[in-house]
């Protein structure tokens, strides 16, 4: 569960950060729903420091002064940062709602070949189910049974390197929101 919610957060953050209007709408909806408390001050402080190359203040007056000194573009980037921080902080049920509303497509954000850590969390039985779902068993043909007779690390390596298999756009159901 932690793996997939991390994937959802990362993918949604990436997409929302590319669209200022959408980020603003999501931020307003999060605040309207009373979820602004999920925006962590330390996360915003890190955004501020990265954006401005100056330390954020620990006082409200210091923060007001610093924000007023920023140009409009940097303020807009901080607003996007607020939305990203909210996505990081919301509970999983609210994250799932955001993903559904956004119609988040995980295909551009996940590829089995870059997810060895995901495979290592699975049992060999679960890997077989995954291989069936993604079409890897069919691609391996007779080699499938031989692969699964090997130790788990070799199975993982074998699943990540199926010759002539296109991994693009294949996301297992277990990772969907």
C-alpha positions as CSV (number, residue, x, y, z in Angstrom):
1,X,0.0,0.0,0.0
2,X,2.8,2.4,0.8
3,X,4.4,1.8,-2.5
4,X,1.3,2.5,-4.6
5,X,0.2,5.6,-2.6
6,X,3.8,6.9,-3.0
7,X,3.4,6.3,-6.8
8,X,0.0,8.1,-6.8
9,X,1.4,11.1,-4.9
10,X,4.5,11.4,-7.1
11,X,2.5,11.1,-10.4
12,X,-0.2,13.6,-9.3
13,X,2.4,16.1,-8.0
14,X,4.2,15.9,-11.2
15,X,1.1,16.5,-13.4
16,X,-0.4,19.2,-11.2
17,X,2.9,21.1,-10.9
18,X,2.9,21.5,-14.7
19,X,-0.5,23.3,-14.8
20,X,-0.7,26.4,-12.6
21,X,-4.5,26.9,-13.1
22,X,-5.2,23.3,-12.1
23,X,-2.9,23.6,-9.1
24,X,-4.7,26.7,-8.0
25,X,-8.1,25.0,-8.4
26,X,-7.0,21.9,-6.5
27,X,-5.5,24.1,-3.7
28,X,-8.8,26.0,-3.4
29,X,-10.8,22.8,-3.3
30,X,-8.5,21.3,-0.6
31,X,-8.8,24.5,1.5
32,X,-12.6,24.7,1.0
33,X,-12.9,21.1,2.2
34,X,-10.9,21.9,5.4
35,X,-7.9,20.0,4.3
36,X,-5.4,22.9,4.3
37,X,-4.1,21.6,7.6
38,X,-2.4,18.9,5.6
39,X,0.0,21.4,4.2
40,X,3.1,21.2,6.3
41,X,5.0,24.4,7.1
42,X,8.4,22.7,6.9
43,X,7.6,21.4,3.4
44,X,6.6,25.0,2.3
45,X,9.8,26.3,4.0
46,X,11.8,24.0,1.8
47,X,10.0,25.1,-1.3
48,X,10.6,28.7,-0.4
49,X,14.3,28.1,0.3
50,X,14.8,26.3,-2.9
51,X,12.9,28.9,-4.9
52,X,14.4,32.0,-3.4
53,X,17.8,30.7,-2.1
54,X,17.0,32.3,1.3
55,X,15.9,30.9,4.6
56,X,12.3,31.1,5.5
57,X,11.4,33.0,8.6
58,X,10.0,31.4,11.7
59,X,7.7,34.4,12.4
60,X,4.5,35.4,10.5
61,X,5.8,39.0,10.1
62,X,9.0,37.6,8.6
63,X,7.1,35.4,6.2
64,X,4.7,38.3,5.2
65,X,7.7,40.5,4.4
66,X,9.5,37.8,2.4
67,X,6.3,36.9,0.4
68,X,5.6,40.6,-0.4
69,X,9.2,40.9,-1.7
70,X,8.6,38.1,-4.3
71,X,7.6,38.8,-7.9
72,X,4.4,37.3,-9.2
73,X,6.0,34.4,-10.9
74,X,7.7,33.2,-7.7
75,X,4.4,33.6,-5.8
76,X,2.7,31.5,-8.4
77,X,5.4,28.8,-8.1
78,X,4.8,28.9,-4.3
79,X,1.1,28.4,-4.9
80,X,1.9,25.4,-7.0
81,X,4.2,24.3,-4.1
82,X,1.2,24.6,-1.7
83,X,-0.8,22.2,-3.9
84,X,2.1,19.8,-4.1
85,X,2.5,20.0,-0.3
86,X,-1.2,19.3,0.1
87,X,-1.0,16.3,-2.2
88,X,1.8,15.0,0.0
89,X,-0.2,15.6,3.2
90,X,-3.7,14.4,2.5
91,X,-5.0,11.1,3.8
92,X,-5.1,8.2,1.3
93,X,-8.9,8.4,0.9
94,X,-8.6,12.1,-0.2
95,X,-5.6,11.3,-2.4
96,X,-7.7,8.6,-4.1
97,X,-10.5,11.2,-4.7
98,X,-7.9,13.7,-6.2
99,X,-6.5,11.0,-8.5
100,X,-10.0,10.0,-9.7
101,X,-11.0,13.6,-10.3
102,X,-7.8,14.2,-12.1
103,X,-8.3,11.0,-14.1
104,X,-4.6,10.3,-13.3
105,X,-3.1,8.0,-15.9
106,X,-0.2,6.1,-14.2
107,X,1.2,4.7,-17.5
108,X,3.6,7.6,-18.2
109,X,4.8,7.5,-14.6
110,X,5.5,3.8,-14.0
111,X,7.4,1.1,-15.9
112,X,8.2,-2.4,-14.5
113,X,11.7,-2.1,-15.8
114,X,12.3,0.8,-13.4
115,X,10.5,-0.9,-10.5
116,X,12.8,-3.7,-9.2
117,X,11.9,-2.6,-5.7
118,X,8.2,-3.3,-6.5
119,X,9.0,-6.8,-7.7
120,X,11.2,-7.5,-4.6
121,X,8.2,-6.8,-2.4
122,X,6.1,-9.6,-4.1
123,X,6.1,-13.3,-3.5
124,X,6.9,-15.6,-6.4
125,X,3.2,-16.4,-6.5
126,X,2.3,-12.8,-6.8
127,X,4.9,-12.3,-9.5
128,X,3.2,-15.1,-11.5
129,X,-0.1,-13.2,-11.3
130,X,1.6,-10.0,-12.3
131,X,3.3,-11.8,-15.2
132,X,0.0,-13.1,-16.4
133,X,-1.7,-9.7,-16.1
134,X,1.1,-7.9,-18.0
135,X,1.5,-10.5,-20.7
136,X,5.0,-11.6,-19.6
137,X,4.1,-15.3,-19.3
138,X,2.9,-15.3,-22.9
139,X,6.1,-13.5,-24.0
140,X,8.3,-16.0,-22.2
141,X,6.5,-19.0,-23.4
142,X,8.3,-22.2,-22.3
143,X,10.9,-20.2,-20.5
144,X,8.3,-19.1,-17.9
145,X,8.3,-22.3,-15.8
146,X,12.1,-22.5,-16.0
147,X,12.4,-18.9,-14.8
148,X,10.2,-19.5,-11.8
149,X,12.2,-22.5,-10.7
150,X,15.1,-20.2,-10.0
151,X,15.8,-18.2,-6.8
152,X,13.7,-15.1,-6.3
153,X,16.5,-12.6,-7.2
154,X,16.9,-14.4,-10.6
155,X,13.2,-14.4,-11.1
156,X,13.1,-10.6,-10.5
157,X,16.0,-10.0,-12.9
158,X,14.4,-12.3,-15.5
159,X,11.0,-10.5,-15.3
160,X,12.8,-7.1,-15.8
161,X,14.6,-8.3,-18.9
162,X,12.2,-10.2,-21.2
163,X,13.6,-10.0,-24.7
164,X,11.3,-8.2,-27.2
165,X,8.7,-7.5,-24.6
166,X,7.3,-3.9,-24.6
167,X,6.9,-2.9,-21.0
168,X,5.5,0.6,-22.0
169,X,2.1,1.5,-20.7
170,X,1.6,-1.6,-18.6
171,X,0.6,-0.9,-15.0
172,X,-0.7,-3.8,-12.9
173,X,-4.2,-3.4,-11.3
174,X,-2.7,-3.6,-7.8
175,X,-1.1,-0.1,-8.4
176,X,-4.4,1.5,-9.6
177,X,-6.2,3.9,-7.3
